[in-house]
Amino acid sequence: MNSYDSELVRSILVKAKYALVPSEDEADVVLLNTCAIREHAHQKVYNRVHEIHQKRRSGHKDTTSQGHKPLIGILGCMATNLRTELLGNRRLDIDFIAGPDSYKRLPALIRECLGDEGRGTRDERRKIFDVTLSEFETYSDVYPRRERGVNAWLAVMRGCNNFCTFCVVPYTRGRERSRSVENVVEETRQLAADGFKQVTLLGQNVNSYHCEDRDFADLLEAVSGVEGIERVRFTSPHPKDFPDKLLEVVARNPKVCKHIHLPLQSGSNRILGLMDRTYTREEFTALADKIRRLIPGVALSTDVIVGFCTETDAEFEETLAVLRAVNFDSAFTFKYSERKGTIAGRKFKDDVPEAIKTERIVRLNELQKEISLKKNRAHIGKTHEILLENKGSKHSPEVLYGRADGNHLVTLDGGGWALGESVKVRVIDASPNVLKGVAIS
């Protein structure tokens, strides 16, 4: 979603006659798009701002504007969540902030920072902010300025209504609102015309998409009908929004990839209740079984948080038990860290020691690594059609990277294929993260 928002910002600024430059060293205005979900995100932003200022002060060899202080703006979720801290930190020396619903105002915010017609010294610039959360803004009238590639991100909705107690998104991105099916299809047609082969539909809770009388299953069908688009993916869904209608579309539509991200978060019913996830361990595993029954060969991935408030050793073991039972193809794992403004931040004590969190995530990752390796080795000897997305690494400049329908990363040595081509490969080796294939003539 942040990548997509950065593409929106580029489009808005170029339309307002701003020119993009290759690096911040050449820029008069530097915008940092931030996330409030990851741990220590604010410290990374602080460090980045200081680095930009330091390079200008020291006359960095790559800097064309030596001694010139760029206008610095902080965008995104952190801007909304930490407005007071950002603007009140004199050492940070930023000029303005804008939340996720305020990007259309960026040209005006920049002008306001510079004063009348851009005149005025830096000391005369006012600290400007706009972190208003909108009930209606979807940027449906802005076509993002993307770099050429194979996959395009496409936000079909914004905001979230779930209010999971650990999550800051409803407070930084507002309530759910969806774009029309027609508008999403129109952007998809433009993507196909621009050469993109795959589109990934985005939403904080993407499968709760709803516009008038049409739901996410209807949207998937409509997007997959666009000529030139070969694959459709989506992320990130919530387990509560998987009606049979949606699963049937994934199962029978050849363009909709057979991969579902199914965030677990915890295997303990008590912890799930504290998180306000609205399902139990038993309901989650039943849904996973149902998905595999209706969509043979589907790949499942998940999210897991360890060390949530008051989590005991026994409750962590319940999470490990769910991983063993469901056998996810892959997992994104996190140590719980408190977020300002969340329900958990206000009501619960972050009382699991950091050392215990670290021990638990190490064990969790070791288990998932074993499961992923076993799952991936089961692909050896099988044939997959992969869509080539990237090429080259520092160790092997000729290696090609693509993804199978189930989102498994597959490597292919050379062969003269172009990015965006689909190639049939036979899997000859596997690691926990990657399948290695050879092309089939």
C-alpha positions, 0 to 999 in steps of 0.5 A: 500500500505504501508503494502504491501511495508513493506512486500516487504522490509522484503522479500528483506532483508531476501534474503540478509541474514538479520534476522528479530527480534521481536522488535526494542530493539534487532535490529541493523537496524531499518526501519520506513516505512512512509506515506506523506498523513496523517496529522502530519505524520512527527511528528509521525516519529520524535517522534518514532525515538527519542523514539528508541534512548531514550530507548537505552540510558536509558537501557530499561529493554526489550533492549538486546543491551543497549547503542548500537545505531541502524542504522535507516532508513526512508522509503516510501513517507515521505523519498521522500517528505522530504529528505532535512529536514530528512537528515539535522536534526542533532537532528533526528539522522537518517542514511539513507532514501530510497523512494518507488522505491529504496527498492531493494537497501536497502542492499547496502544502509545499507552497505554504511552507515556502511562504508567499510565492516561494520567498522567505528564509527557512527560519520564516517557513511555517510548520504545515500539516494536514492529517485529516482523515477522509470518509470518501477519498479513494484517489480514484481520479489519480492514475499512479505514476509507476515504473515499468514492470510486470506487477502493478499494485492497485488499491481498490479500497482504503481504511479499515473497520476492524479495530484489532487491538494491536493495529494502528491502521484505523487511526492512521488511514480511517474507515473503509471506503471502496472504489467502484468496480468500473473505476478499478476495471478502467485503471486495470485496462490502462495497466494492461495498455502500459504493459503490465501482466499482473495486477495485485489488488490492495486493501487493508482488509481487501476482501471486505470490499463492497460497492453498491451491490457488488462484493470482492468476488464480483470485483475479482471476476471483473478485473480478471476479464481485462484483456492483457492481464494474465494474473490477478492477486490480492492482499491482505484479507481477513479470515472473517470475509471468505464467503463460499462465493469468493472461494469459488471464484478463486477456485474456478477462475484461471487468472486468479492466482491460487494463493491466499494470505490468511493472517492467523496472528495467534493460535490462542483463543484467549489472545485472539480475544484480546486482539479482537480478531473475531474468530477462534483457533478452531474456526480458523483451522476449519476455514483453512481446511475448507479453502484447501478442499475447495481450491486443490493445490492452493498455497497458504501464507500467514502473519503471526505475532508473538509476545502479545500482552500477557501471552504465556508459554502455553499460549505460544505453544498453541500458536506452534500447534496451529502452524503444524496443523495448517502447514502454511507455505510461508509466514511473516512473523513479528514480535509484538511492539506497542503502537501509540493510540491503539486499544492495546496501547491504552488498555494492556501492559506490554509485559512479555520481556523482550528476551522471551519475545526473541526466544519465541520468534526464533522458535517460530521461525525455525518451525516455519522453516522446516514446514516451508522446506518440506512443502517446497521439496514436494514441488520437486519434479513438478511443472509450474508456469512462472511469470518472470519478474526480475533478473540478476543478483550480485552472485548471478547476473543472468539468473531470472526470477519468477513466481508460480501461481501459488506465489512461490519464488522460482529461479531459472538460469538464463535462457534469453527470456524477457521479463513479463514472459511466462515460462514452463519450468520443472522444479529440480531443487528447493530451499525453504524460500525458493524453488529452482527450475529448468525450462521445459522446451 
